[in-house]
């Protein structure tokens, strides 16, 4: 999405550069505006814990290298997700209660959690990153098979005894003893319990071939969720790590399994008849590369950025239809799956370093997509561990690409290029700032931290891209510019850091698949002069066939708030159309056509015919405040309009007219008081609720005469007064835009 405050300057800048610099390489024109604070769904500050974490706790053989994990000058990461503990450490040795068949002997669970497991959490090196990180986010997952006692599996591979009653008992005891309890010795989790999340089960759909049916898996998730929520309503619980693949019936990760669970979830109720739902969705987006039995190397599944955007939109859109809430994601695994078709570890010509590069490349592109949805992402954990879990010397061929460090045959450790990616990004933090790009094939996101600007770039194509870059920094000037890179040199992935580009940062060159971080140091900090907030509004249906007359889809209705809009775009997901990147089609918004032009098959959508995303700017005069009608029009029938969304960027300085009478005044304060904590009637920052942050925006935007006349912040409560005063210095700077995806 383009930042309107810099659009005219960007156009002029582009024209000048094109006239001065002709090249056979593709060009990307990028403008970073350090004076515009960018908010996405009400989130304007980077939470590093969401993106810079890893899977697993395996550090046993690393020695002093393990210190590099948590060091701010090292990888600056921590364990974001674990699947081995609930069965292996907690339940593995605990038997069925003979006096209460079908359940654990609870005294055994408590003794374990207050004994060996407590010592493990508080003292074992494997939990060091969670103990030492300032504010981690941690997802614990159940898993199939594993070390569950045989009695709880009830003849399956899942802990499904009693439709999940015993497993729910274990989770509730765990939450009480470790996470939330306030009794003696309880609640010893070494970080804030609100940042602890439970994924009920890891990839249960993979067990359908040897265990329960999907309906039984849904019933299991339902019963566990209800039982946990009744005893620990504050628990963050979700699932079901399925749905990232589109629609082929052969794919065990296919969307229709997630859809079936959502449909069933609308009927879930606790014992008092109250609705019960997941707090978040989990899914596992992977590219899949394999070596065939004939030695050929192929990409079996392409999880392009366009595909990933489409899948996230599908989850959010359907969830919004069913529950009135798009819900958030815990992406509990992602990256690339790399394997041999015959099950051996003979990768032939697919070298170890190339596999490590491919894993990092596929992780990098997804990481940047997640960073552009901070309002929707709880955390995103790539399937990379400090070391491969077996600890063997050397690291097995099929595990060397899933680790930060690869053990060599002589016992030494070699750092992989994925570790280089984490080193490159180890100091990125701050506020999202305005960004404008004319090329979706180069991902970009920018942050301002004090007098430093961090610009993260990622070339999705196989070809060199020239980056023509301008930074709007107010009255400040750039005094230092450095570039960190991860790139393929033809033999292996290379991490290069701290390259001085002070004289050339406005004209950068990214080789094929290269990622980079540009750091600009200013002579002084810059004030935000503009604050914009981006909101996404979804359509009233998904997966609409493109089979109506003249190769159109049905009309999708999108209810959008455009009262303070300064720019807008429409984003659609299209599925099951071959060669779609070479097709021109129209998106009609309230009868007005917007043309989608052909795109490159190398880059954003990357030969992905399963699911393809397009986002294009929409003139504001095409939109209605409220109901909008959208459909697509192709030259031939076929495929689906999977998702439809309007993305509205609003200027926060015009927000606060809660009663819509054309002025920001005391009457709007009355509206805020009545909506506070109950509904979104005074939702200034578009985060779905009316709260203290919305009051601050109203206060900032009302007329100076009313500000002078108002001596105090009125009720709803003394607590809200404390919240307002406590957050005033953080929030009065405003909020933020988005780049073209």
Secondary structure by P-SEA (a helix, b strand, c coil): ccccccaaaaaaaaaaaaaccccccbbbbbbbbccbbbbcccccccccccccccccccccccccccccccccccccccccccccccccccccccccccccccccaaaaaaaaaacaaaaaaaccccccccccccbbbbbbbbbccccccccccccccccccccaaaaaaaaaaaaaaccccccccccccccccccbbbcccccccccccccccaaaaaaaaaaaaaaaaaacccccccccccccccccccccccaaaaaaaaaaaccccccccbbbbbcbbbbbbbbbbbbcccccccccccccaaaaaaaaaaaaaaaaaacccccccccccccbbbbbcccccccccccaaaaaaaaaaaaaaaaaaaaaccccccccccccccccccccccccccccccccbbbccccbbbbcaaaaaaaaaccccccccbbbbccccccbbbbbcccbbbbbbbbcccbbbbbbcccccccccccbbbbbbccccccbbbbbccccccccccbbbbccbbbbbbbbbccccccccbbbbbbbbbccccccccccccccccbbbbbbbccccccbbbbbbbccccccccbbbbbbcccbbbbbccccccccccccccbbbbbbbbccccccccbbbbbccccbbbbcccbbbbbbbbcccccccccccccccaaaaaaaaaaccccccccccccccccaaaaaaaaacccaaaaaaccccccccaaaaaaaaaacccccccccccccc
